[in-house]
Amino acid sequence: MAPKKRLETADGFEMQFGTNVLGHFALTMRLMPALSGRAEPGAKAAGSNGGVDRAQAGTAELRRSAIGKSYSPMGAYRQSKLADLMFSFELARRLKDAGRRRGA
C-alpha cells in the first residue's frame, strides 16, 4: 500500500490501481457467468477507508502519461479505492438490472 515511489503494472498502469481495481475487475469479469446466472446475484465486496472521501475521480495518476509528474502515494491509493467503489456500485446496478430483465 502506498509505495513511496511510483510503481507500474506490466501494462503501464499505476501499481495500486492495477492491484485494487484492475485485478478485482479481471477476476469479477471471469466470474460473471456464474454471478449473472443466479437468481440472487452474488456480491462483490470492495474495501475502503475514511481516506476515500478525499479522492478525486480523475485519472492523471493512473495513466502512463503521468510518468515523470509528481506522484502522491496516498493520493494514488485514495484514487484506486474510489475507482474500486465506483466499480462495485456499477456492478451491483448492472446485476440488479440483469435480474429484473430475467424476471428474478
C-alpha positions in Angstrom: 0.0 0.0 0.0 1.2 3.5 -0.9 4.7 2.7 -2.2 6.9 5.8 -1.8 7.9 5.7 -5.5 5.5 5.2 -8.4 5.5 1.5 -9.5 3.7 0.2 -12.6 2.0 -3.0 -13.7 3.4 -4.8 -16.7 0.8 -2.9 -18.8 2.0 0.5 -17.5 -0.8 1.3 -15.0 0.0 2.7 -11.6 0.5 -0.3 -9.3 -2.1 0.4 -6.7 -4.7 1.0 -9.4 -3.7 -2.3 -11.0 -4.0 -4.2 -7.8 -7.0 -2.6 -6.2 -9.1 -2.0 -9.4 -7.9 -3.9 -12.4 -7.2 -7.1 -10.5 -10.7 -7.1 -9.0 -12.2 -6.2 -12.4 -10.4 -9.1 -14.1 -11.4 -11.6 -11.5 -15.0 -10.4 -11.4 -15.4 -10.5 -15.2 -14.1 -14.1 -15.2 -16.7 -14.9 -12.6 -19.6 -13.0 -14.3 -21.1 -16.1 -16.0 -21.5 -17.7 -12.6 -22.7 -14.4 -10.9 -25.2 -13.4 -13.5 -26.8 -16.8 -13.9 -28.0 -16.9 -10.3 -31.5 -15.9 -9.2 -29.9 -13.9 -6.4 -26.8 -12.2 -7.9 -23.6 -12.7 -5.9 -21.9 -9.9 -4.1 -18.6 -8.3 -4.8 -17.1 -6.6 -1.8 -14.7 -3.7 -2.1 -12.8 -2.4 0.8 -12.5 1.3 1.5 -11.4 3.6 4.3 -12.1 7.1 5.5 -9.5 8.5 3.1 -11.6 7.8 0.1 -13.6 10.9 0.8 -10.5 13.0 -0.2 -10.1 11.2 -3.5 -10.9 12.9 -6.8 -12.4 11.0 -9.7 -9.5 11.8 -12.0 -7.1 9.6 -13.9 -3.9 11.6 -14.1 -2.1 9.5 -11.5 -3.2 6.3 -13.2 -2.2 6.9 -16.8 1.1 6.3 -18.4 1.3 10.0 -19.3 1.7 10.7 -15.6 5.2 9.3 -15.7 7.7 12.0 -14.6 5.0 14.1 -13.0 4.7 14.4 -9.2 3.5 11.2 -7.5 1.5 11.1 -4.3 1.4 7.6 -2.7 -1.7 8.3 -0.7 -3.3 10.3 -3.5 -2.9 7.3 -5.8 -4.1 4.9 -3.1 -7.2 7.0 -2.5 -8.0 7.2 -6.2 -7.7 3.5 -6.6 -10.1 2.9 -3.7 -12.5 5.4 -5.1 -12.4 3.7 -8.5 -13.0 0.3 -6.8 -16.1 1.7 -5.1 -17.4 3.1 -8.3 -16.8 -0.2 -10.0 -18.7 -2.0 -7.2 -21.7 0.3 -7.4 -21.9 0.0 -11.2 -21.5 -3.8 -11.0 -24.3 -4.0 -8.4 -26.6 -1.8 -10.6 -25.9 -4.0 -13.7 -26.5 -7.2 -11.8 -29.7 -5.9 -10.4 -30.9 -4.7 -13.8 -30.0 -8.1 -15.3 -32.0 -9.8 -12.6 -35.1 -7.6 -13.4 -34.8 -8.5 -17.1 -34.7 -12.2 -16.3 -37.7 -11.8 -14.0 -35.7 -12.7 -10.9 
